[in-house]
Amino acid sequence: MELILVRHGLPIRREVTEGPADPELSAEGHDQSARLAKYLATESIDAIYSSPMKRAMQTAEPLSKKISLPISIVDDVAEFDRLSNEYIPIEELRAANDDRWHKLVAGEWDSESDTLDEFRSRVIISIEKIISQHASQRIVITCHGGVINQYLAHILGLKTERGFFYPQYTSIHRVIAAQNGLRSIASLNEIAHLR
């Protein structure tokens, strides 16, 4: 089977005083998601899954409409910072030389939701469960950079705090999953649809 992991589109910046920030997509993020849908609609997709976070669900919606498939929500592919009261795009943190950017680069784990091991475990278990339900099919999961990093690091046998690469917004990452348990990475960071 082929697993297509998609990072969500560019969200807005959101900082709140109470509850999780959970921002929606920016105008650019909606455009990225429309381009993604047009690109993936040329392939035979059997199922669409999404993180429950707004930015991931909104990324999946154009594809869902275009190919007339429902979106199944999977809580365990939510990002490590799902309970955080702020979301600031990494590009903004880097451009401002923000202390939070330096913490990310250093791999410091700062999550109110999960420990690193809990996060890694829930991501791997949930994705493997989805794979087991779709033998010989092609499925899409819209999720997050941390989720994609942890699952692909698992396939490669890497231990990583935050991640080993930077997935672009609405980038596509393909995994071939054999029934015998073998997992192969077919592509990383496909972004041709954004050109």
MDTraj code that builds the backbone (N, CA, C; nanometers):
import mdtraj as md
import numpy as np

residues = "MET GLU LEU ILE LEU VAL ARG HIS GLY LEU PRO ILE ARG ARG GLU VAL THR GLU GLY PRO ALA ASP PRO GLU LEU SER ALA GLU GLY HIS ASP GLN SER ALA ARG LEU ALA LYS TYR LEU ALA THR GLU SER ILE ASP ALA ILE TYR SER SER PRO MET LYS ARG ALA MET GLN THR ALA GLU PRO LEU SER LYS LYS ILE SER LEU PRO ILE SER ILE VAL ASP ASP VAL ALA GLU PHE ASP ARG LEU SER ASN GLU TYR ILE PRO ILE GLU GLU LEU ARG ALA ALA ASN ASP ASP ARG TRP HIS LYS LEU VAL ALA GLY GLU TRP ASP SER GLU SER ASP THR LEU ASP GLU PHE ARG SER ARG VAL ILE ILE SER ILE GLU LYS ILE ILE SER GLN HIS ALA SER GLN ARG ILE VAL ILE THR CYS HIS GLY GLY VAL ILE ASN GLN TYR LEU ALA HIS ILE LEU GLY LEU LYS THR GLU ARG GLY PHE PHE TYR PRO GLN TYR THR SER ILE HIS ARG VAL ILE ALA ALA GLN ASN GLY LEU ARG SER ILE ALA SER LEU ASN GLU ILE ALA HIS LEU ARG".split()
xyz = np.array([
    [0.0843, -0.1183, 0.0000],
    [0.0000, 0.0000, 0.0000],
    [0.0883, 0.1239, 0.0000],
    [0.0297, 0.2359, -0.0441],
    [0.1046, 0.3620, -0.0438],
    [0.0410, 0.4588, 0.0557],
    [0.1231, 0.5064, 0.1461],
    [0.0828, 0.6056, 0.2448],
    [0.1358, 0.7408, 0.1999],
    [0.0458, 0.8387, 0.1903],
    [0.0861, 0.9748, 0.1534],
    [0.0643, 1.0642, 0.2754],
    [0.1746, 1.1054, 0.3362],
    [0.1688, 1.1980, 0.4491],
    [0.1808, 1.3395, 0.3947],
    [0.0912, 1.4271, 0.4370],
    [0.0903, 1.5660, 0.3897],
    [0.0968, 1.6586, 0.5095],
    [0.1938, 1.7497, 0.5078],
    [0.1940, 1.8529, 0.6109],
    [0.0858, 1.9551, 0.5760],
    [0.0221, 2.0100, 0.6763],
    [-0.0820, 2.1106, 0.6564],
    [-0.0288, 2.2343, 0.5837],
    [-0.1193, 2.3142, 0.5317],
    [-0.0844, 2.4412, 0.4686],
    [-0.0441, 2.5450, 0.5729],
    [0.0027, 2.6587, 0.5253],
    [0.0481, 2.7661, 0.6132],
    [-0.0682, 2.8209, 0.6958],
    [-0.0584, 2.8135, 0.8291],
    [-0.1655, 2.8687, 0.9132],
    [-0.1378, 3.0143, 0.9498],
    [-0.2370, 3.0754, 1.0100],
    [-0.2170, 3.2098, 1.0632],
    [-0.1429, 3.1989, 1.1964],
    [-0.0868, 3.3099, 1.2390],
    [-0.0263, 3.3174, 1.3715],
    [-0.1392, 3.3370, 1.4716],
    [-0.1353, 3.2614, 1.5804],
    [-0.2388, 3.2770, 1.6824],
    [-0.1781, 3.2564, 1.8202],
    [-0.2046, 3.3534, 1.9081],
    [-0.1636, 3.3448, 2.0477],
    [-0.2859, 3.3791, 2.1321],
    [-0.3237, 3.2878, 2.2208],
    [-0.4412, 3.3078, 2.3053],
    [-0.4011, 3.2953, 2.4518],
    [-0.4838, 3.3500, 2.5409],
    [-0.4519, 3.3424, 2.6831],
    [-0.5060, 3.2156, 2.7475],
    [-0.6131, 3.1593, 2.6908],
    [-0.6703, 3.0367, 2.7463],
    [-0.6982, 2.9366, 2.6356],
    [-0.6744, 2.8099, 2.6654],
    [-0.7043, 2.7035, 2.5708],
    [-0.6016, 2.6936, 2.4598],
    [-0.6144, 2.5906, 2.3763],
    [-0.5200, 2.5728, 2.2661],
    [-0.5403, 2.6761, 2.1549],
    [-0.4317, 2.7168, 2.0938],
    [-0.4377, 2.8156, 1.9853],
    [-0.5118, 2.7581, 1.8642],
    [-0.4734, 2.6412, 1.8186],
    [-0.5356, 2.5693, 1.7066],
    [-0.5768, 2.6620, 1.5919],
    [-0.4797, 2.7250, 1.5241],
    [-0.5139, 2.8229, 1.4202],
    [-0.5667, 2.7585, 1.2927],
    [-0.6425, 2.8386, 1.2171],
    [-0.6875, 2.7955, 1.0861],
    [-0.5832, 2.8362, 0.9816],
    [-0.6057, 2.7939, 0.8583],
    [-0.5129, 2.8266, 0.7507],
    [-0.5197, 2.9753, 0.7156],
    [-0.4057, 3.0269, 0.6710],
    [-0.3994, 3.1619, 0.6146],
    [-0.4522, 3.1569, 0.4718],
    [-0.4649, 3.2723, 0.4075],
    [-0.5060, 3.2762, 0.2661],
    [-0.4080, 3.1956, 0.1810],
    [-0.2792, 3.2095, 0.2083],
    [-0.1786, 3.1327, 0.1347],
    [-0.1945, 2.9828, 0.1609],
    [-0.2265, 2.9466, 0.2852],
    [-0.2481, 2.8064, 0.3188],
    [-0.3665, 2.7465, 0.2448],
    [-0.4741, 2.8247, 0.2291],
    [-0.5893, 2.7767, 0.1520],
    [-0.5513, 2.7561, 0.0049],
    [-0.4704, 2.8471, -0.0500],
    [-0.4238, 2.8324, -0.1878],
    [-0.3369, 2.7072, -0.2014],
    [-0.2479, 2.6853, -0.1065],
    [-0.1636, 2.5646, -0.1090],
    [-0.2495, 2.4382, -0.1070],
    [-0.3540, 2.4385, -0.0249],
    [-0.4411, 2.3214, -0.0125],
    [-0.5199, 2.2956, -0.1408],
    [-0.5620, 2.4017, -0.2073],
    [-0.6315, 2.3862, -0.3356],
    [-0.5379, 2.3277, -0.4408],
    [-0.4145, 2.3739, -0.4419],
    [-0.3155, 2.3210, -0.5362],
    [-0.2864, 2.1732, -0.5067],
    [-0.2758, 2.1411, -0.3779],
    [-0.2545, 2.0026, -0.3353],
    [-0.3681, 1.9132, -0.3852],
    [-0.4917, 1.9587, -0.3673],
    [-0.6085, 1.8803, -0.4088],
    [-0.6062, 1.8544, -0.5594],
    [-0.5773, 1.9573, -0.6362],
    [-0.5718, 1.9423, -0.7820],
    [-0.4645, 1.8409, -0.8213],
    [-0.3515, 1.8461, -0.7548],
    [-0.2378, 1.7570, -0.7827],
    [-0.2705, 1.6125, -0.7463],
    [-0.3230, 1.5897, -0.6264],
    [-0.3500, 1.4529, -0.5814],
    [-0.4755, 1.3927, -0.6447],
    [-0.5634, 1.4755, -0.6971],
    [-0.6861, 1.4247, -0.7593],
    [-0.6571, 1.3408, -0.8834],
    [-0.5377, 1.3523, -0.9378],
    [-0.5007, 1.2723, -1.0549],
    [-0.4614, 1.1299, -1.0161],
    [-0.4498, 1.1032, -0.8866],
    [-0.4138, 0.9706, -0.8375],
    [-0.5373, 0.9017, -0.7813],
    [-0.5318, 0.7727, -0.7738],
    [-0.6431, 0.6958, -0.7173],
    [-0.6249, 0.6882, -0.5655],
    [-0.7026, 0.7673, -0.4928],
    [-0.6946, 0.7732, -0.3465],
    [-0.8118, 0.6940, -0.2897],
    [-0.7833, 0.6082, -0.1925],
    [-0.8874, 0.5229, -0.1342],
    [-0.9429, 0.5752, -0.0022],
    [-0.8662, 0.6576, 0.0693],
    [-0.9144, 0.7102, 0.1978],
    [-0.8351, 0.8349, 0.2339],
    [-0.9003, 0.9245, 0.3089],
    [-0.8366, 1.0470, 0.3580],
    [-0.8525, 1.0506, 0.5089],
    [-0.7412, 1.0709, 0.5767],
    [-0.7392, 1.0860, 0.7222],
    [-0.6806, 1.2225, 0.7555],
    [-0.7154, 1.2740, 0.8730],
    [-0.6612, 1.4032, 0.9153],
    [-0.6457, 1.4082, 1.0658],
    [-0.5496, 1.4865, 1.1075],
    [-0.5398, 1.5299, 1.2467],
    [-0.6655, 1.6112, 1.2777],
    [-0.7072, 1.6176, 1.4042],
    [-0.8242, 1.6984, 1.4388],
    [-0.7969, 1.8482, 1.4424],
    [-0.6717, 1.8889, 1.4268],
    [-0.6385, 2.0303, 1.4341],
    [-0.6868, 2.1019, 1.3074],
    [-0.7363, 2.2251, 1.3250],
    [-0.8007, 2.2983, 1.2146],
    [-0.7132, 2.3064, 1.0907],
    [-0.5862, 2.3379, 1.1078],
    [-0.4988, 2.3564, 0.9920],
    [-0.4846, 2.2282, 0.9098],
    [-0.4879, 2.1135, 0.9743],
    [-0.4796, 1.9858, 0.9022],
    [-0.6128, 1.9524, 0.8349],
    [-0.7228, 1.9714, 0.9075],
    [-0.8548, 1.9420, 0.8492],
    [-0.8828, 2.0321, 0.7294],
    [-0.8484, 2.1609, 0.7416],
    [-0.8715, 2.2536, 0.6300],
    [-0.7829, 2.2203, 0.5102],
    [-0.6684, 2.1599, 0.5352],
    [-0.5812, 2.1166, 0.4254],
    [-0.6430, 1.9988, 0.3521],
    [-0.7105, 1.9110, 0.4238],
    [-0.7725, 1.7924, 0.3634],
    [-0.9028, 1.8241, 0.2901],
    [-0.9731, 1.9286, 0.3302],
    [-1.1070, 1.9557, 0.2764],
    [-1.1136, 1.9717, 0.1239],
    [-1.0254, 2.0478, 0.0603],
    [-1.0361, 2.0598, -0.0863],
    [-1.0191, 1.9257, -0.1583],
    [-0.9285, 1.8419, -0.1092],
    [-0.9098, 1.7100, -0.1695],
    [-1.0345, 1.6248, -0.1480],
    [-1.0886, 1.6282, -0.0273],
    [-1.2102, 1.5528, 0.0049],
    [-1.3237, 1.5897, -0.0905],
    [-1.3419, 1.7190, -0.1144],
    [-1.4480, 1.7655, -0.2050],
    [-1.4199, 1.7252, -0.3495],
    [-1.2937, 1.7374, -0.3894],
    [-1.2579, 1.7118, -0.5286],
    [-1.2759, 1.5653, -0.5667],
    [-1.2446, 1.4730, -0.4728],
    [-1.2523, 1.3301, -0.5074],
    [-1.3688, 1.2599, -0.4366],
    [-1.4528, 1.3373, -0.3696],
    [-1.5743, 1.2854, -0.3051],
    [-1.5474, 1.1710, -0.2072],
    [-1.4504, 1.1940, -0.1196],
    [-1.4226, 1.0998, -0.0110],
    [-1.4344, 1.1734, 0.1214],
    [-1.4893, 1.1092, 0.2240],
    [-1.4969, 1.1741, 0.3549],
    [-1.3595, 1.1793, 0.4218],
    [-1.3484, 1.2666, 0.5192],
    [-1.2257, 1.2776, 0.5982],
    [-1.2493, 1.2067, 0.7304],
    [-1.1631, 1.1108, 0.7631],
    [-1.1686, 1.0434, 0.8931],
    [-1.0693, 1.1118, 0.9867],
    [-1.1163, 1.1550, 1.1021],
    [-1.0312, 1.2260, 1.1985],
    [-0.9625, 1.1257, 1.2904],
    [-0.8314, 1.1430, 1.3080],
    [-0.7517, 1.0563, 1.3952],
    [-0.6776, 1.1447, 1.4948],
    [-0.7219, 1.1415, 1.6191],
    [-0.6648, 1.2281, 1.7217],
    [-0.5147, 1.2059, 1.7413],
    [-0.4693, 1.0827, 1.7259],
    [-0.3293, 1.0519, 1.7555],
    [-0.2288, 1.0973, 1.6503],
    [-0.2754, 1.1605, 1.5411],
    [-0.1806, 1.2229, 1.4485],
    [-0.1809, 1.3758, 1.4641],
    [-0.2314, 1.4217, 1.5786],
    [-0.2214, 1.5648, 1.6124],
    [-0.0765, 1.5961, 1.6496],
    [-0.0383, 1.7222, 1.6353],
    [0.0991, 1.7655, 1.6619],
    [0.1311, 1.7602, 1.8109],
    [0.2606, 1.7589, 1.8421],
    [0.3064, 1.7537, 1.9812],
    [0.2595, 1.8747, 2.0617],
    [0.2374, 1.9877, 1.9953],
    [0.1996, 2.1113, 2.0655],
    [0.0490, 2.1356, 2.0606],
    [-0.0281, 2.0308, 2.0488],
    [-0.1730, 2.0460, 2.0290],
    [-0.2428, 2.1237, 2.1395],
    [-0.1856, 2.1278, 2.2588],
    [-0.2476, 2.2024, 2.3688],
    [-0.1848, 2.3399, 2.3908],
    [-0.0865, 2.3746, 2.3095],
    [-0.0178, 2.5026, 2.3265],
    [-0.1129, 2.6197, 2.3018],
    [-0.0916, 2.7285, 2.3769],
    [-0.1770, 2.8468, 2.3593],
    [-0.1208, 2.9435, 2.2558],
    [-0.0180, 2.8973, 2.1792],
    [0.0351, 2.9814, 2.0727],
    [0.0788, 2.8963, 1.9543],
    [0.0620, 2.9529, 1.8357],
    [0.1176, 2.8938, 1.7148],
    [0.1784, 3.0080, 1.6355],
    [0.3087, 2.9993, 1.6187],
    [0.3806, 3.0993, 1.5400],
    [0.4572, 3.0231, 1.4328],
    [0.4296, 3.0493, 1.3050],
    [0.5025, 2.9780, 1.1998],
    [0.6540, 2.9873, 1.2214],
    [0.7205, 2.8765, 1.1993],
    [0.8649, 2.8668, 1.2229],
    [0.9418, 2.9753, 1.1484],
    [0.8950, 3.0074, 1.0272],
    [0.9636, 3.1110, 0.9488],
    [0.9654, 3.2447, 1.0219],
    [0.8565, 3.2763, 1.0914],
    [0.8508, 3.4012, 1.1695],
    [0.9478, 3.3964, 1.2868],
    [0.9528, 3.2825, 1.3554],
    [1.0452, 3.2687, 1.4685],
    [1.1901, 3.2830, 1.4224],
    [1.2212, 3.2178, 1.3095],
    [1.3582, 3.2229, 1.2570],
    [1.3940, 3.3647, 1.2146],
    [1.3039, 3.4316, 1.1431],
    [1.3308, 3.5678, 1.0946],
    [1.3516, 3.6653, 1.2094],
    [1.2807, 3.6442, 1.3210],
    [1.2924, 3.7332, 1.4368],
    [1.4050, 3.6912, 1.5318],
    [1.4746, 3.5810, 1.4986],
    [1.5795, 3.5271, 1.5852],
    [1.5260, 3.5046, 1.7274],
    [1.4032, 3.4571, 1.7341],
    [1.3311, 3.4361, 1.8593],
    [1.3946, 3.3230, 1.9416],
    [1.3916, 3.3370, 2.0739],
    [1.4449, 3.2320, 2.1619],
    [1.3774, 3.0980, 2.1376],
    [1.2488, 3.1000, 2.1017],
    [1.1768, 2.9745, 2.0748],
    [1.2331, 2.9046, 1.9517],
    [1.2817, 2.9816, 1.8549],
    [1.3469, 2.9231, 1.7374],
    [1.4736, 2.8497, 1.7799],
    [1.5517, 2.9121, 1.8656],
    [1.6767, 2.8508, 1.9119],
    [1.6489, 2.7224, 1.9903],
    [1.5400, 2.7201, 2.0675],
    [1.5021, 2.5983, 2.1397],
    [1.4657, 2.4870, 2.0424],
    [1.3924, 2.5221, 1.9356],
    [1.3570, 2.4223, 1.8348],
    [1.4811, 2.3636, 1.7694],
    [1.5744, 2.4511, 1.7317],
    [1.6970, 2.4072, 1.6657],
    [1.7784, 2.3170, 1.7587],
    [1.7788, 2.3517, 1.8873],
    [1.8540, 2.2732, 1.9855],
    [1.7843, 2.1415, 2.0198],
    [1.6620, 2.1238, 1.9718],
    [1.5896, 2.0000, 1.9986],
    [1.5308, 1.9927, 2.1375],
    [1.5141, 2.1075, 2.2018],
    [1.4560, 2.1076, 2.3363],
    [1.3077, 2.0759, 2.3274],
    [1.2631, 1.9820, 2.4069],
    [1.1251, 1.9353, 2.4050],
    [1.0435, 2.0200, 2.5000],
    [0.9440, 2.0896, 2.4485],
    [0.8605, 2.1776, 2.5297],
    [0.7156, 2.1544, 2.4903],
    [0.6536, 2.0570, 2.5556],
    [0.5174, 2.0213, 2.5200],
    [0.4329, 2.0048, 2.6449],
    [0.3137, 2.0649, 2.6413],
    [0.2196, 2.0476, 2.7510],
    [0.1371, 1.9211, 2.7313],
    [0.1468, 1.8594, 2.6146],
    [0.0627, 1.7459, 2.5805],
    [0.1275, 1.6120, 2.6130],
    [0.2431, 1.5869, 2.5546],
    [0.3073, 1.4561, 2.5619],
    [0.4547, 1.4710, 2.5942],
    [0.5118, 1.3653, 2.6505],
    [0.6577, 1.3560, 2.6525],
    [0.6993, 1.3165, 2.5109],
    [0.8262, 1.3278, 2.4807],
    [0.8748, 1.2883, 2.3485],
    [0.8422, 1.1420, 2.3204],
    [0.8662, 1.0554, 2.4179],
    [0.8388, 0.9128, 2.3971],
    [0.6903, 0.8859, 2.3762],
    [0.6052, 0.9548, 2.4495],
    [0.4607, 0.9386, 2.4318],
    [0.4178, 0.9853, 2.2932],
    [0.4712, 1.0993, 2.2509],
    [0.4392, 1.1532, 2.1185],
    [0.4818, 1.0556, 2.0096],
    [0.6061, 1.0134, 2.0147],
    [0.6603, 0.9205, 1.9149],
    [0.5755, 0.7929, 1.9098],
    [0.5447, 0.7396, 2.0260],
    [0.4688, 0.6150, 2.0340],
    [0.3282, 0.6300, 1.9756],
    [0.2575, 0.7377, 2.0121],
    [0.1201, 0.7528, 1.9617],
    [0.1181, 0.7731, 1.8107],
    [0.2181, 0.8444, 1.7581],
    [0.2264, 0.8662, 1.6134],
    [0.2489, 0.7340, 1.5406],
    [0.3474, 0.6589, 1.5830],
    [0.3814, 0.5337, 1.5150],
    [0.2667, 0.4335, 1.5248],
    [0.2110, 0.4163, 1.6442],
    [0.1017, 0.3201, 1.6626],
    [-0.0189, 0.3585, 1.5779],
    [-0.0558, 0.4867, 1.5768],
    [-0.1756, 0.5277, 1.5023],
    [-0.1560, 0.5133, 1.3517],
    [-0.0399, 0.5505, 1.3000],
    [-0.0163, 0.5381, 1.1555],
    [-0.0108, 0.3911, 1.1155],
    [0.0535, 0.3088, 1.1963],
    [0.0585, 0.1656, 1.1647],
    [-0.0814, 0.1041, 1.1674],
    [-0.1664, 0.1497, 1.2575],
    [-0.3040, 0.0991, 1.2631],
    [-0.3788, 0.1365, 1.1350],
    [-0.3620, 0.2598, 1.0889],
    [-0.4264, 0.3036, 0.9644],
    [-0.3760, 0.2192, 0.8477],
    [-0.2450, 0.1979, 0.8403],
    [-0.1869, 0.1168, 0.7326],
    [-0.2490, -0.0223, 0.7317],
    [-0.2647, -0.0815, 0.8494],
    [-0.3163, -0.2192, 0.8585],
    [-0.4592, -0.2323, 0.8052],
    [-0.5310, -0.1210, 0.7986],
    [-0.6696, -0.1232, 0.7521],
    [-0.6823, -0.1000, 0.6010],
    [-0.5681, -0.0814, 0.5315],
    [-0.5743, -0.0428, 0.3900],
    [-0.4753, -0.1188, 0.3021],
    [-0.4744, -0.2498, 0.3122],
    [-0.3848, -0.3295, 0.2282],
    [-0.4110, -0.2993, 0.0805],
    [-0.3046, -0.2825, 0.0057],
    [-0.3092, -0.2608, -0.1403],
    [-0.3855, -0.1349, -0.1812],
    [-0.3932, -0.0372, -0.0936],
    [-0.4613, 0.0879, -0.1258],
    [-0.3645, 0.2061, -0.1158],
    [-0.4143, 0.3234, -0.1559],
    [-0.3384, 0.4479, -0.1433],
    [-0.4205, 0.5407, -0.0554],
    [-0.3593, 0.5872, 0.0540],
    [-0.4308, 0.6733, 0.1472],
    [-0.3508, 0.8002, 0.1748],
    [-0.4223, 0.9039, 0.2160],
    [-0.3627, 1.0329, 0.2498],
    [-0.3898, 1.0613, 0.3966],
    [-0.2873, 1.1099, 0.4670],
    [-0.3046, 1.1595, 0.6037],
    [-0.2527, 1.3027, 0.6070],
    [-0.3408, 1.4001, 0.6341],
    [-0.2944, 1.5379, 0.6515],
    [-0.2627, 1.5557, 0.7994],
    [-0.1415, 1.6004, 0.8255],
    [-0.0970, 1.6088, 0.9645],
    [0.0041, 1.7211, 0.9805],
    [0.1145, 1.6957, 1.0497],
    [0.2040, 1.8020, 1.0958],
    [0.3507, 1.7634, 1.0772],
    [0.4357, 1.8647, 1.0785],
    [0.5786, 1.8430, 1.0605],
    [0.6394, 1.7500, 1.1636],
    [0.5999, 1.7648, 1.2891],
    [0.6525, 1.6773, 1.3941],
    [0.6089, 1.5334, 1.3755],
    [0.4842, 1.5138, 1.3365],
    [0.4302, 1.3794, 1.3123],
    [0.5068, 1.3123, 1.1977],
    [0.5235, 1.3856, 1.0885],
    [0.5936, 1.3320, 0.9716],
    [0.7378, 1.2980, 1.0084],
    [0.8040, 1.3865, 1.0807],
    [0.9424, 1.3614, 1.1223],
    [0.9537, 1.2364, 1.2086],
    [0.8651, 1.2211, 1.3050],
    [0.8753, 1.1054, 1.3947],
    [0.8482, 0.9746, 1.3210],
    [0.7485, 0.9724, 1.2333],
    [0.7182, 0.8475, 1.1637],
    [0.8299, 0.8108, 1.0658],
    [0.8790, 0.9075, 0.9899],
    [0.9854, 0.8776, 0.8941],
    [1.1164, 0.8443, 0.9651],
    [1.1432, 0.9092, 1.0774],
    [1.2619, 0.8747, 1.1569],
    [1.2525, 0.7304, 1.2051],
    [1.1323, 0.6893, 1.2441],
    [1.1093, 0.5504, 1.2864],
    [1.1446, 0.4541, 1.1730],
    [1.0991, 0.4835, 1.0522],
    [1.1292, 0.3970, 0.9381],
    [1.2799, 0.3889, 0.9151],
    [1.3474, 0.5019, 0.9300],
    [1.4921, 0.5076, 0.9054],
    [1.5757, 0.4595, 1.0237],
    [1.5098, 0.4319, 1.1357],
    [1.5830, 0.3867, 1.2542],
    [1.6580, 0.4984, 1.3253],
    [1.6085, 0.6224, 1.3121],
    [1.6722, 0.7382, 1.3752],
    [1.5992, 0.7755, 1.5035],
    [1.6731, 0.8181, 1.6022],
    [1.6139, 0.8764, 1.7227],
    [1.6306, 1.0271, 1.7085],
    [1.5223, 1.0996, 1.7137],
    [1.5307, 1.2439, 1.6950],
    [1.4414, 1.3152, 1.7951],
    [1.4898, 1.4244, 1.8479],
    [1.4098, 1.5021, 1.9427],
    [1.2954, 1.5709, 1.8698],
    [1.3280, 1.6619, 1.7802],
    [1.2261, 1.7406, 1.7117],
    [1.2067, 1.6916, 1.5688],
    [1.3154, 1.6642, 1.5012],
    [1.3041, 1.6195, 1.3639],
    [1.4382, 1.6205, 1.2951],
    [1.4455, 1.5512, 1.1824],
    [1.5720, 1.5444, 1.1103],
    [1.5672, 1.6221, 0.9793],
    [1.4478, 1.6756, 0.9427],
    [1.4375, 1.7590, 0.8223],
    [1.3161, 1.8497, 0.8372],
    [1.3064, 1.9481, 0.7464],
    [1.1972, 2.0444, 0.7531],
    [1.0965, 2.0184, 0.6426],
    [0.9778, 1.9659, 0.6764],
    [0.8742, 1.9476, 0.5743],
    [0.8112, 2.0821, 0.5378],
    [0.8048, 2.1136, 0.4097],
    [0.7425, 2.2378, 0.3640],
    [0.5909, 2.2308, 0.3846],
    [0.5247, 2.3450, 0.3870],
    [0.3791, 2.3462, 0.3987],
    [0.3171, 2.2785, 0.2761],
    [0.2224, 2.1907, 0.3000],
    [0.1531, 2.1032, 0.2032],
    [0.2482, 2.0127, 0.1248],
    [0.3656, 1.9867, 0.1814],
    [0.4568, 1.8917, 0.1171],
    [0.4026, 1.7501, 0.1304],
    [0.4407, 1.6668, 0.0342],
    [0.3965, 1.5277, 0.0254],
    [0.5152, 1.4368, 0.0545],
    [0.4888, 1.3337, 0.1349],
    [0.5914, 1.2363, 0.1746],
    [0.5307, 1.0980, 0.1554],
    [0.5899, 1.0180, 0.0675],
    [0.5305, 0.8895, 0.0321],
    [0.6060, 0.7732, 0.0965],
    [0.5277, 0.6809, 0.1512],
    [0.5825, 0.5597, 0.2130],
    [0.5155, 0.4394, 0.1472],
    [0.5951, 0.3432, 0.1073],
    [0.5428, 0.2161, 0.0587],
    [0.5457, 0.1199, 0.1771],
    [0.4284, 0.0665, 0.2116],
    [0.4150, -0.0207, 0.3282],
    [0.3750, -0.1603, 0.2827],
    [0.4666, -0.2535, 0.2974],
    [0.4393, -0.3925, 0.2598],
    [0.3663, -0.4638, 0.3726],
    [0.2905, -0.5672, 0.3376],
    [0.2158, -0.6425, 0.4381],
    [0.3068, -0.7174, 0.5346],
    [0.4319, -0.7426, 0.4943],
    [0.5256, -0.8119, 0.5826],
    [0.5910, -0.7188, 0.6848],
    [0.5496, -0.5907, 0.6855],
    [0.6024, -0.4951, 0.7828],
    [0.7132, -0.4059, 0.7303],
    [0.7647, -0.4343, 0.6120],
    [0.8705, -0.3511, 0.5535],
    [0.8131, -0.2161, 0.5134],
    [0.8812, -0.1088, 0.5506],
    [0.8415, 0.0279, 0.5163],
    [0.9552, 0.0932, 0.4388],
    [0.9222, 0.1532, 0.3233],
    [1.0224, 0.2209, 0.2414],
    [0.9761, 0.3622, 0.2118],
    [1.0657, 0.4574, 0.2249],
    [1.0335, 0.5958, 0.1922],
    [1.0529, 0.6139, 0.0417],
    [0.9450, 0.6492, -0.0267],
    [0.9497, 0.6672, -0.1721],
    [0.9821, 0.8112, -0.2104],
    [0.9391, 0.9093, -0.1280],
    [0.9723, 1.0489, -0.1568],
    [0.9623, 1.1315, -0.0299],
    [1.0355, 1.2415, -0.0302],
    [1.0296, 1.3405, 0.0786],
    [1.0086, 1.4779, 0.0186],
    [0.9261, 1.5565, 0.0851],
    [0.9108, 1.6989, 0.0503],
    [0.8748, 1.7246, -0.0961],
    [0.7827, 1.6468, -0.1527],
    [0.7340, 1.6770, -0.2871],
    [0.6570, 1.8101, -0.2794],
    [0.6953, 1.9046, -0.3638],
    [0.6263, 2.0350, -0.3645],
    [0.6006, 2.0860, -0.5062],
    [0.6030, 1.9969, -0.6053],
    [0.5804, 2.0390, -0.7450],
    [0.4449, 2.1075, -0.7606],
    [0.3469, 2.0678, -0.6825],
    [0.2125, 2.1258, -0.6928],
    [0.2080, 2.2722, -0.6509],
    [0.3096, 2.3202, -0.5840],
    [0.3124, 2.4596, -0.5377],
    [0.3763, 2.5540, -0.6387],
    [0.4313, 2.5006, -0.7470],
    [0.4971, 2.5860, -0.8462],
    [0.3975, 2.6518, -0.9381],
])
top = md.Topology()
chain = top.add_chain()
for i, resn in enumerate(residues, 1):
    res = top.add_residue(resn, chain, resSeq=i)
    for name in ("N", "CA", "C"):
        top.add_atom(name, md.element.get_by_symbol(name[0]), res)
traj = md.Trajectory(xyz[None], top)
